[in-house]
């Protein structure tokens, strides 16, 4: 007979591992990595998606079935041209912009803001580790 409590503990641990993986590997950081080499020129959306897929597969991260939509959503949360971003009313989080070049959307990184975001994230993660070691 299986132990229901043990099953529940295993499910909770799996959920915590999944949450930690998402927290430690945000799509925003991968978007910054993919767009950084392209500066103000940006990169067409399909190439960004392909690059992110390659980055995340190399890291061994899970790939959702709706990968394109997940990446688009992450981009929209931080794209100054996006209605989603505008509704959030957090101008300092405007890490990206986009423009159209014919039929293609070109995604562009705002390097200064992106570096500030990465620095703040690194600082926050370091503080979390310090707090975690107190327990």
Secondary structure, 3 states (H helix, E strand, C coil): CCCHHHHHHHHHHHHHHHHHHHHHCCHHHHHHHHHHCCHHHCEEHHHHHHHHHHHHHHCCCCCCCCHHHHHHHHHHHCECCCHHHHHHCCHHHCCEEEEEECCEEEEEECHHHHHHHHHHHHHHHHHHHHHHHCC
